[in-house]
Amino acid sequence: AFIVFITAPILAMQWSRIPFPGFVFEQSGVVANLGRDDWSGRKAGIDYPQRIILFNNKPITQTSELKAFLLSLKIGQGVTIQTEAQNGLRRFFTYVEITNYPTKDLVKFFWIPYLIGLFYLVIGGVIYILRGMTRAGLSFAFFCACTSIVCALSFDIETTHQGTALWTLAIALLGGAILGLALLFPNE
């Protein structure tokens, strides 16, 4: 959890400097259900659950290719995008403006969940120090650690995709941790 809290802001800040097409996407290339309607891609009609298949007439088979294309663009430049819906319907967007990722959205979608996760990490650490020798204390500290990882990596799921495996593991363990905590606290 401590390593996550050191690396998550670095990854988020690096990603926020990449030219932004007005939507974020999951590791599968599907446009994420996250964002605001005034983002340029969302205004153009690109929305969840469309999958990006062409970007400036270049096929996208992996999200790393899309990131590489974005790195080659300049702010204010227009791009063409083709998407495919779950039912196979394809849509072509002739002009989507590349912008900067809005700072207020970085606060809303990264920093607020990150700080909530940091709060859980601190509370879990305090409980571990004070009551780490009890089963309920260990269970609560583990729950807090899992919750903190899920919160800190929630932005990463739709942006850098570097912590997806760890986020998936933490959210799965979170369910078990809350069940274990419910069996131990306040009384077994």
N, C-alpha and C positions, 0 to 999 in steps of 0.2 A: 504494500500500500504506500509506503514512503517513496519508493522508486517511482510509482505511478504519479504521485503528487509533485515530484520533481520534473518528470518528463512531460506530463500533460500540458502545462502552460507553454513549454518550449514548442511542442508540436502544434498547439493551437495558434500561437503567434506566427510561426512559420507559415502555416496554412493560410492565415488571414491576410498575408501579403501576396498571395497568388492572385492573378487576375480572376475575377469572379463572374461567372456566366449568369448569375441571377437565380441559381438553384443549387442545392447540395444533393449528393447522390450516395446511395449505399454502396457497399462493396460489390454488389451484383450489377451495378450500373443503372439501377432503378432510381428514379428521382425520389428523394426522401420526402416524407410527409412532415417537413419542417421548413419554416420560413414565413415570410410576409408577402402579401399580395403586391406590394410595390417593388419587389425585386424584379429586375428586367426580364429574366427568364420566366418568372411566374406571370408577369404582366402579358407576356407574349402567348401564354397558354401552356407552358411546360409545367407539369404538375405530377404528383403521385397518382398512379403507379406506373407512369410511362418509363420505358427503358431507352436510354440514349443508344442509338445504333450508328448514326453518322454525325460527325462533328466537322464542319467545314469540308464536307464531301469526302471525309476520310473515315473508314469503318472503325468502330470501337468494339473491340472484343474483350478488353480488360480495362479496369478503371485507371490503371497506371498509364495507359495510352492517353486517356482523356486528360489526366494531370499533366502529361508531357506537352500536349497541345495547348493547354491553358498557360503553361510557363512561357510558351513562345509568343503569346499575344500581348497587346498593349491596351491600357485602359482607354475606353472610348471607341475601340474597334468593334465592328459588327461581325457576327459569325452566323452561319447557317447550321441548323440542327435538325436532324430527323429522329423521331422517336417511334417506338412501337408499344402499343397498349397490350394488355393481357389477352385481349380477344384477337390480336393480330393486326388491328387497325394501325396503319402508319400515318404519321402527321409530319409535315415539313414546315419548318419555321425559317422564313427567309432572312430575318434580321433580328438578332438578339445582341444587345449591347453588352460589352464587357465592362465591368465596373470594379470598384474596390469593395471589399466586404465591409458593410457598415459597422462602425465601432459600437453603436448601441446594440446591434445584434450579437456582437462578440460578448458584450456584457450579459445580455439576456440569455444566450444559448450556451455560453461557456463559463463565464466567471461566476454567475449566481449558482449554478449546480456545483461548480468546483468548490466554492466557499461552503456550501451545504455539506459536501463531502468532507471537507477539511474539518468542519464542526464535528461530524461523526467520528472522524479519525482521532481528534483530540479527546472527545468523550470516551471513546473506546480505550484509548491509551491511559486515561485517568482511571477508569474502572479496572483495567488490567493491573495497574500499579497498586490500587487500593484493595481490590478483591480478586486478583488473579489466581489466588490459591483455591478459590471455590469453583464448583462446576458452573454455577449460574454466572459468576463473574467472567469466566473464560468464554462461556457461550455468548454473553452480551458483547464482549470485546471482539469476538469473531464476527458476530452480526454487524457491529459497527465497522469493522475493517472491510467486509464485503460491500456494505452500503456505500462506504467512502469510495471504493474502487468503481462501483457502478456509476456514482454521481460524477466522479472525475473524468471518466471515459465516455460519458453520454454524448458529448460533442464529437468525439473521435469517431464514433460509429458512422456519422454522415460526412466526415471530412477526410482525415488522413488514413483511416482504416488500419492504423498501426497496432491498436490495442483491442481489436475485435475479438480475438480468441480469449484474451484475459477478461474482457467485459462479459463474454458469454459464460465463462467459467464462474466469474464472481456472481452473476445474476442467478445462476443455477445453485450455487452454494448459499446464496442469500435466502432462498426458499427453505433449504434445510436448516439454516441457522435460526431463522425465525421460528420454525417448528421446534427445534431443540430448545430454544429459549422459552417458548410457551410451556414446554414440559417441565422446566426447571424453576421458572420464576413466576410468582414470588415464592411458591412452595412446590416441591416435587409432587 
